[in-house]
Amino acid sequence: MKITLVHGSPKKENKSSATRLIIDYLAEQLAGHEVHRANANSRLSFPMDVIVFVFPLYVDGIPSHLLKALQSWQDLFIAYHIKTKVYVVVNNGFYEPGQNYPAIAMMKQWCKHAGLLWGKAVAVGGGGSITAAAIGKGPNKNLADALDQLALEITEGGVMLEDDYVKSNLSRGLYRLSAHLVFRLRGRHYHAKLKQQ
Ligand SMILES: Cc1cc2nc3c(=O)[nH]c(=O)nc-3n(C[C@H](O)[C@H](O)[C@H](O)COP(=O)(O)O)c2cc1C
C-alpha cells in the first residue's frame, strides 16, 4: 500500500512539533507499507492509495499554509480523477478534543470538493502534553491506542470508521496546572514580570 503522511504544522519538523511526533509514531505502525512523507511545500507523488493529513488546530481551523496547499492539490485530484482515501489527525492545545470538530468538517468538505474518499478523523485534545512524553506513555496512552486503531483501519480498511475524539490521560485540572507552569517558566526565560505572565 502506498501511503503519504502530510506534516501540516508550520513548526519545523523537530521534536517540538506534536504533529511530527504523531507522524513518526504512525509511520512506525505502518511499517511494511510504502510510506512517503510530505509537507505543505511538497509536490505529491502519484499514484497513492491513502493520504493522511496531520496538523494542529489554528484558530478553530486549518493552518493557512496548509489550506493554500489543499487548494492547489485539489486541482490535481480533480483533473486526474484521483480517488485517494483521506484520513485526518488534528491536535489542539485546549483540553477538549471536540474543539477540532470545525476543522474536521472543513476537511470533509474539501475532500468532497476534490472528489476524494473520506476515511476518518482522529481529534486529539491536550496537544501540549504530546511533546512531554513518548506516545504510549503517561498522558499519551489514549493517543497511542487511537493511532494504533487508525493504522489498522488504514491498512485493513473499515474496522471502525467513526471519527475518534481522544482525550489526554491527564485530568483536565492537571493539564491546566502543567500548562500554567510551562507558561510561567517560559515567561521567566524571557524575563517577563509575574504580572505580565
Ligand atoms: C496561531 C495558533 C492558533 C491556535 N489556535 C488554537 C485553537 O483555536 N484551539 C486550540 O485548542 N489550540 C490552538 N492552538 C494550539 C495548537 O493547536 C497546539 O499547540 C498544537 O498542539 C500545536 O501542534 P504542533 O506542535 O504540531 O504545531 C493554536 C496555536 C497557534 C500557534
The ligand as an SDF file (V2000), in Angstrom:
LIG
                    3D

 31 33  0  0  0  0  0  0  0  0999 V2000
   -1.6180   30.5120   15.7650 C   0  0  0  0  0  0  0  0  0  0  0  0
   -2.1430   29.4260   16.6720 C   0  0  0  0  0  0  0  0  0  0  0  0
   -3.5140   29.2190   16.7750 C   0  0  0  0  0  0  0  0  0  0  0  0
   -4.0160   28.1990   17.6060 C   0  0  0  0  0  0  0  0  0  0  0  0
   -5.3680   28.0260   17.7190 N   0  0  0  0  0  0  0  0  0  0  0  0
   -5.8600   27.0810   18.5600 C   0  0  0  0  0  0  0  0  0  0  0  0
   -7.2850   26.9160   18.7240 C   0  0  0  0  0  0  0  0  0  0  0  0
   -8.0980   27.5910   18.1030 O   0  0  0  0  0  0  0  0  0  0  0  0
   -7.7160   25.9710   19.6050 N   0  0  0  0  0  0  0  0  0  0  0  0
   -6.8510   25.1790   20.3080 C   0  0  0  0  0  0  0  0  0  0  0  0
   -7.3040   24.3410   21.0880 O   0  0  0  0  0  0  0  0  0  0  0  0
   -5.4890   25.2860   20.1440 N   0  0  0  0  0  0  0  0  0  0  0  0
   -4.9820   26.2310   19.2960 C   0  0  0  0  0  0  0  0  0  0  0  0
   -3.6250   26.3580   19.1290 N   0  0  0  0  0  0  0  0  0  0  0  0
   -2.7190   25.4290   19.8280 C   0  0  0  0  0  0  0  0  0  0  0  0
   -2.1620   24.3310   18.8970 C   0  0  0  0  0  0  0  0  0  0  0  0
   -3.1980   23.6960   18.1710 O   0  0  0  0  0  0  0  0  0  0  0  0
   -1.4260   23.2820   19.7460 C   0  0  0  0  0  0  0  0  0  0  0  0
   -0.3950   23.9210   20.4720 O   0  0  0  0  0  0  0  0  0  0  0  0
   -0.8650   22.1290   18.9490 C   0  0  0  0  0  0  0  0  0  0  0  0
   -0.5670   21.0630   19.8440 O   0  0  0  0  0  0  0  0  0  0  0  0
    0.4090   22.5040   18.1750 C   0  0  0  0  0  0  0  0  0  0  0  0
    0.7920   21.4010   17.3810 O   0  0  0  0  0  0  0  0  0  0  0  0
    2.2050   21.3540   16.6090 P   0  0  0  0  0  0  0  0  0  0  0  0
    3.2740   21.2530   17.6850 O   0  0  0  0  0  0  0  0  0  0  0  0
    2.1500   20.1390   15.7840 O   0  0  0  0  0  0  0  0  0  0  0  0
    2.3300   22.6110   15.7870 O   0  0  0  0  0  0  0  0  0  0  0  0
   -3.1040   27.3780   18.3240 C   0  0  0  0  0  0  0  0  0  0  0  0
   -1.7240   27.5920   18.2050 C   0  0  0  0  0  0  0  0  0  0  0  0
   -1.2480   28.6150   17.4040 C   0  0  0  0  0  0  0  0  0  0  0  0
    0.2460   28.8310   17.3060 C   0  0  0  0  0  0  0  0  0  0  0  0
  1  2  1  0
  2  3  1  0
  2 30  2  0
  3  4  2  0
  4  5  1  0
  4 28  1  0
  5  6  2  0
  6  7  1  0
  6 13  1  0
  7  8  2  0
  7  9  1  0
  9 10  1  0
 10 11  2  0
 10 12  1  0
 12 13  2  0
 13 14  1  0
 14 15  1  0
 14 28  1  0
 15 16  1  0
 16 17  1  0
 16 18  1  0
 18 19  1  0
 18 20  1  0
 20 21  1  0
 20 22  1  0
 22 23  1  0
 23 24  1  0
 24 25  2  0
 24 26  1  0
 24 27  1  0
 28 29  2  0
 29 30  1  0
 30 31  1  0
M  END
$$$$
